[in-house]
Amino acid sequence: MFQKSSGDGYSPVLPGIELKTLVHGDKTLMTEFILEKGRQLPRHSHPHEQTGYLVKGHMRLVVGSEIFEVMPGDSWCIPGDVEHCAEVVEDSVAIEVFSPVREDYLTK
């Protein structure tokens, strides 16, 4: 699968947090998140392994009981079923890959 860059296709996940599914295959799905300064991603977990890369901004990421100050160029991997949350310190853009594919993030 190949996807050309486009400003279309973003959908709100929570107030101030938008998601766009970029591309997916049989086993992975890649997304782009646009996150507004001051927003919170509440503590949650899911069965998907989640790897990410911060393109721009600054976030505080909590994985289990560990806290990480995430800056541009930093990356992470969150195992499936591990609770995590995030605080958006500055307007941010993050790329994340989920495995297996998150069916709820597939474009209709």
N, C-alpha and C positions, 0 to 999 in steps of 0.2 A: 504494500500500500504506500502511496506517495501523496503528500498533501502540500499544496502551494501555500505560502504565507498569505494571511488575510486578516483584516481587522474585524471580520464577522464571526459569529458563532459563539460569543460569550454568553453565559447565562449566570444569574445570581445563585450563589450557594447559601449565603447569609448576607445581611446588609453590609455593604462595603467589601464583599469578597466575591469575585467572579471567576468562573471556570470555563475553560475551552478545552475540549478533547482535541488534541492535535492529530494523533494517528494511533492505530492499534493493530495488533496481530492476533494470533490465536492464544498467546500466553502473556502478552504485556499490553499496557495502554499508557500512552504519554499525554500529560495534560499541562496546560499553562494556567497558573493562578495569578490574578491581579488582586492585590490586597491593599486596602486603604489604611493609612496611618491611624492608630488608635483602636482598630478592630481586634476582636478576639475570636479565635477558633476554639470552641469549647472542648473540654477533655472528652475523648471518645476512643474507640478502638474498632477495628474491622479485621477480617481474616486475611486481607491483602498485605503482602510485603510492599513497602512504600519507600522508594529512593527519590531523593530530591536534590536540586541545585538552585541556589539563590542567584538570580541574574542581577537584580538590583534591589536596594533598600536595606532594611535591618529588621530582623525578627528575633524574638525570644522563643525558643522551642523547648518544650518540656516533653521528654520521652521517659516514661516510667517515673522515676524519681530524680532523673538527671536534667539539669537546665543548661541550655546551650545558647550563647549569643551568636546569632547567624548573620554573617556579613557577605557581600557579594563575592562569589567564587567558592563559598563553603558548600559542602554537600553532606547528606545524611542518608542513613538507611534505617527504617523502622520495621522491625519484624512484625509479622501478622499477630493480631490479638494483643498487642502491647498498647496500653493507654498512652495518649499523647494529646497535646494542645499547643497553641501558639498565640503569642501576642505580637501584633504588628507595630513595631516601634517607628518605622518610616514607611512611606508608600513603597510597596515591594512588588517584585515579579519573581515567581518561582516556577520551575519546571519540575514535574514529578512523574514518576513511572510507577505503575501498580501492576503487581502480578499475584494471582491471576487477574485477568481483565475484570475491571469493575463494570458490571452490566449497567449499573445506575448512571455511569458516566458516558455511555455510548450515546452518540447523537441519534435522534429519532429520524 
